[in-house]
Amino acid sequence: MPRFDLDDPGASWFCARCGAAYARRPERCEACGGEEFLPRSEAETLAAEGAAAEDAVALARVADPLARARIGALLEEEGVPYAIEDLPAAGRRSSAQRVGPRIVVSPADLSRARAVLERWRREEEESVARDPWEEPPRVLDPSPGDRSAEADDASPVPVARSPFPVRPSRYNLGVSCIAVFGTSAPVIGPAGLFLLDGRVEEGARLLLALGAVCAGLLLTLVRPIAGAVVTAGAYSFLVVTAWRLGVAFPFLFTAGALALLNVARIAIVAPPAGPPAH
C-alpha cells in the first residue's frame, strides 16, 4: 500500500501507485508514471486501514480452516473486528502452513477477543468430552508482543493432549482392525481344503474362530474396550486352533498380535478432559 501525502491540505488527488499528492487530477503521475488516482476521501480511508493493520496484535494461530471460521464467527458475534494474515499462497510451503495463519485484532479489542477465544476453547472441550475420539484442532497462542509483521514463533496450546504417541482416533482404530483381519483371513484357504476333504469339524472350527475375530473387530468400532477384549480372546482361539491343525502362519500371526496390541492400546487410551495447558 502506498504512503499517501496527506499533510498537504490543498491536495485533493493522490496517485494510487506511489501516493504522490496533487491539487488537480493529472493525466499521469510525475513521480512514478501511474495513471490511476484516488480522491482524498478514499486515500484517507486506505491510510487509516493501513495504520490499523500495522498496529494489530496477534490473537492466535489456527491451522484448521473450520476452527478459524468458527472463531471468526464468534468474534463477529461479539462485534470484534479482526483480520487473517499469513494465508499461504497455493502450491507454496511456508511456516504459516505448519502453524496456521494469524488472527489479528486491534490492541483495544484484545481483551474481548481473548474472551471469545476462551469461549471457543470451552466449546471444543465440551465437544471432546462428548466424543473423545475426535481430535481437537490445533491452536497456537502468539509469543508475547507478537504483532502482525513479526516472527512466526509460537507455543502450541492443544485443547486436549495425551501422553501416548499414538492419539486415539477412529481412523487409527480402523486401520489397526483391518491389519488384524488381514493376518487372520489366510485361514480361509485351509478351512476350505478341510471341508473339501471331508474334515468338516476342523474346517468349521477354523471358520468359527475367524468369525469370532470378525465379530470382535466390528464390536471394537462401536464399543472399543469391550470389542478389544472379545477380539483378543477370539484371536487367541484362532491361533491355537490353527496351530493344533498344523496350518499356523507364524509370521502373519505375529504381525496380527502386534496389530491387536495396538487396537487394545487405542481402545483403552482416551485424551484427558480438562482446561487447556498453557
C-alpha positions as MATLAB code, in Angstrom:
seq = 'MPRFDLDDPGASWFCARCGAAYARRPERCEACGGEEFLPRSEAETLAAEGAAAEDAVALARVADPLARARIGALLEEEGVPYAIEDLPAAGRRSSAQRVGPRIVVSPADLSRARAVLERWRREEEESVARDPWEEPPRVLDPSPGDRSAEADDASPVPVARSPFPVRPSRYNLGVSCIAVFGTSAPVIGPAGLFLLDGRVEEGARLLLALGAVCAGLLLTLVRPIAGAVVTAGAYSFLVVTAWRLGVAFPFLFTAGALALLNVARIAIVAPPAGPPAH';
ca = [
       0.000    0.000    0.000;
       1.435    3.428   -0.927;
       2.046    6.113    1.703;
      -0.292    8.976    0.870;
       0.975   12.513    1.475;
      -1.987   13.784    3.485;
      -0.086   16.630    5.151;
      -0.814   18.997    2.257;
      -4.319   20.441    2.935;
      -4.624   21.583   -0.668;
      -4.088   18.087   -2.122;
      -7.293   16.540   -3.468;
      -5.979   13.661   -5.606;
      -3.376   11.012   -4.830;
      -1.521    8.541   -7.030;
      -2.743    5.016   -6.304;
       0.726    3.609   -7.052;
       3.117    5.851   -5.097;
       0.848    8.165   -3.059;
       2.009   11.452   -4.577;
      -0.393   14.373   -3.899;
      -1.918   16.729   -6.462;
      -4.295   19.677   -6.213;
      -5.946   18.686   -9.506;
      -6.194   15.252  -11.055;
      -3.383   14.890  -13.610;
      -3.310   12.503  -16.557;
      -0.081   10.869  -15.410;
       1.846   10.845  -12.125;
       5.068   12.852  -12.364;
       6.759   10.683   -9.710;
       6.051    7.137  -10.954;
       4.130    7.467  -14.205;
       0.946    5.942  -12.801;
      -2.379    6.748  -14.378;
      -4.748    5.767  -11.547;
      -5.661    8.353   -8.924;
      -7.782    8.351   -5.765;
      -9.799   11.207   -4.254;
      -8.726   12.432   -0.848;
     -11.588   10.648    0.982;
     -10.544    7.228   -0.357;
      -6.876    7.914    0.341;
      -7.667    8.843    3.956;
      -9.707    5.636    4.389;
      -6.937    3.456    2.972;
      -4.329    5.221    5.127;
      -6.413    4.647    8.266;
      -6.884    0.980    7.433;
      -3.159    0.595    6.819;
      -2.302    2.227   10.142;
      -4.768   -0.045   11.953;
      -3.235   -3.100   10.301;
       0.267   -2.049   11.367;
      -0.892   -1.694   14.995;
      -2.776   -5.023   15.031;
      -1.757   -7.665   17.576;
      -1.888  -11.417   17.043;
      -4.669  -13.255   18.875;
      -3.877  -16.839   17.837;
      -2.675  -19.044   15.003;
      -5.223  -21.550   13.713;
      -4.309  -24.091   11.038;
      -7.729  -25.740   10.836;
      -9.988  -23.752    8.449;
     -13.217  -24.825   10.181;
     -11.908  -23.747   13.581;
     -10.719  -20.481   12.044;
     -14.166  -19.851   10.581;
     -15.855  -20.600   13.917;
     -13.555  -18.240   15.838;
     -14.207  -15.555   13.226;
     -17.962  -16.030   13.576;
     -17.712  -15.678   17.366;
     -15.615  -12.515   17.006;
     -18.186  -11.019   14.638;
     -20.962  -12.006   17.045;
     -19.235  -10.007   19.790;
     -18.554   -7.092   17.452;
     -14.771   -7.533   17.456;
     -13.136   -6.540   14.130;
     -10.409   -8.959   13.036;
      -8.225   -9.896   10.079;
      -6.479  -13.088    8.978;
      -2.836  -12.798    7.936;
      -0.179  -15.122    6.531;
      -2.564  -17.133    4.354;
      -0.097  -19.229    2.276;
      -0.228  -18.993   -1.488;
      -1.362  -22.072   -3.395;
       1.437  -24.532   -4.135;
       3.853  -22.768   -1.819;
       5.095  -24.100    1.521;
       5.732  -21.679    4.366;
       5.873  -21.562    8.156;
       2.245  -20.357    8.151;
       1.201  -23.690    6.625;
       2.780  -25.519    9.568;
       1.420  -23.396   12.421;
      -1.558  -21.747   10.730;
      -2.485  -18.226    9.645;
      -2.626  -15.486   12.251;
      -5.869  -13.953   13.518;
      -5.119  -10.321   14.405;
      -7.188   -7.708   16.231;
      -6.641   -4.150   17.372;
      -4.995   -3.619   20.782;
      -8.191   -2.006   22.101;
     -10.177   -5.177   21.321;
      -7.571   -7.677   22.532;
      -9.175   -8.421   25.913;
     -12.606   -9.051   24.352;
     -11.024  -11.159   21.619;
      -9.226  -13.318   24.200;
     -12.536  -13.874   25.988;
     -14.037  -15.019   22.675;
     -11.093  -17.387   22.136;
     -11.610  -18.888   25.601;
     -15.296  -19.340   24.799;
     -14.351  -21.247   21.646;
     -11.934  -23.431   23.637;
     -14.658  -24.301   26.124;
     -16.889  -25.332   23.229;
     -14.114  -27.606   21.913;
     -13.583  -29.142   25.363;
     -17.287  -29.934   25.613;
     -17.205  -31.443   22.111;
     -14.207  -33.619   23.030;
     -15.932  -34.699   26.242;
     -18.965  -35.828   24.227;
     -16.851  -37.589   21.598;
     -13.279  -38.267   22.848;
     -12.349  -39.935   19.540;
     -12.401  -36.624   17.698;
      -9.036  -34.855   17.576;
      -9.287  -31.153   18.541;
      -7.984  -28.503   16.116;
      -4.515  -27.187   16.751;
      -4.465  -23.605   18.044;
      -1.295  -21.673   18.851;
      -1.023  -18.720   21.182;
       1.250  -15.941   19.888;
       4.512  -15.121   21.570;
       4.440  -12.158   23.986;
       4.407   -8.942   21.984;
       3.756  -10.754   18.696;
       2.446   -8.254   16.176;
       1.192   -8.609   12.631;
       4.606   -8.271   10.976;
       6.811  -10.117   13.461;
       8.239  -13.647   13.568;
       6.223  -16.858   13.432;
       7.388  -18.305   16.798;
       4.544  -19.572   18.962;
       3.954  -22.127   21.671;
       1.456  -24.938   20.995;
      -1.632  -24.935   23.190;
      -3.658  -28.103   22.487;
      -7.219  -28.279   23.776;
      -6.611  -31.831   24.942;
      -3.467  -33.918   24.977;
      -2.333  -37.456   25.563;
       0.991  -38.734   26.923;
       0.873  -41.550   24.388;
       2.484  -41.017   20.958;
      -0.482  -42.592   19.097;
      -3.620  -40.495   19.511;
      -6.881  -42.426   19.850;
      -8.964  -41.863   16.738;
     -11.448  -43.806   14.679;
      -9.055  -43.756   11.742;
      -6.155  -45.307   13.689;
      -8.502  -47.839   15.263;
      -9.982  -48.806   11.899;
      -6.545  -49.269   10.305;
      -5.414  -51.499   13.165;
      -8.606  -53.580   12.947;
      -8.055  -54.071    9.223;
      -4.493  -55.224    9.953;
      -5.784  -57.799   12.460;
      -8.335  -59.093    9.960;
      -5.696  -59.238    7.206;
      -3.497  -61.535    9.285;
      -6.487  -63.778   10.103;
      -8.020  -64.103    6.628;
      -5.456  -66.617    5.238;
      -7.019  -69.383    7.364;
      -9.955  -69.348    4.926;
      -7.852  -71.368    2.465;
      -7.020  -74.271    4.835;
     -10.600  -74.246    6.144;
     -11.896  -74.687    2.601;
      -9.476  -77.560    1.976;
     -10.594  -79.288    5.187;
     -14.225  -79.024    4.116;
     -13.478  -80.351    0.640;
     -11.564  -83.321    2.121;
     -14.490  -84.187    4.371;
     -12.836  -82.895    7.537;
     -15.863  -80.813    8.375;
     -15.118  -80.437   12.085;
     -11.622  -78.996   11.515;
     -12.817  -76.620    8.802;
     -15.769  -75.488   10.881;
     -13.530  -74.762   13.863;
     -11.290  -72.524   11.770;
     -14.247  -70.667   10.269;
     -15.842  -70.305   13.707;
     -12.642  -68.808   15.119;
     -12.330  -66.439   12.157;
     -15.972  -65.382   12.546;
     -15.406  -64.642   16.226;
     -12.426  -62.434   15.313;
     -14.538  -60.541   12.755;
     -17.338  -60.076   15.285;
     -14.867  -58.764   17.853;
     -13.389  -56.290   15.357;
     -16.836  -54.970   14.429;
     -17.698  -54.615   18.119;
     -14.424  -52.719   18.641;
     -15.522  -49.979   16.255;
     -18.663  -49.429   18.360;
     -17.514  -50.386   21.869;
     -13.711  -50.103   21.736;
     -12.775  -51.619   25.105;
     -15.308  -54.473   25.057;
     -14.520  -55.200   21.422;
     -10.782  -55.308   22.080;
     -11.303  -57.873   24.851;
     -13.531  -60.050   22.631;
     -11.109  -59.768   19.710;
      -8.129  -60.746   21.895;
      -9.922  -63.891   23.080;
     -11.121  -64.791   19.573;
      -7.704  -64.218   18.024;
      -6.054  -66.408   20.656;
      -8.596  -69.144   19.916;
      -7.861  -68.808   16.184;
      -4.093  -69.049   16.649;
      -4.337  -72.077   18.965;
      -6.795  -73.861   16.641;
      -4.664  -73.231   13.547;
      -1.537  -74.361   15.370;
      -3.123  -77.640   16.509;
      -4.367  -78.336   12.974;
      -0.907  -77.670   11.521;
      -1.933  -74.660    9.438;
      -0.399  -71.867   11.518;
       1.152  -68.816    9.878;
       3.836  -67.715   12.380;
       4.847  -64.504   10.627;
       1.270  -63.366    9.952;
       0.062  -64.290   13.420;
       2.956  -62.358   14.991;
       2.091  -59.293   12.934;
      -1.573  -59.763   13.870;
      -0.710  -59.929   17.562;
       1.166  -56.609   17.275;
      -1.771  -55.030   15.435;
      -4.137  -56.378   18.086;
      -1.931  -54.852   20.778;
      -2.274  -51.506   19.029;
      -6.061  -51.970   18.845;
      -6.175  -52.515   22.607;
      -3.918  -49.549   23.221;
      -6.057  -47.171   21.149;
      -9.268  -48.539   22.639;
      -8.151  -48.084   26.231;
      -6.319  -44.746   25.969;
      -8.523  -41.614   25.748;
      -7.368  -37.972   25.847;
      -7.975  -36.415   29.298;
     -10.679  -33.773   29.539;
      -9.882  -30.555   31.336;
      -8.678  -26.994   30.832;
      -6.106  -26.451   28.086;
      -2.490  -26.484   29.143;
      -0.502  -23.265   28.919;
];
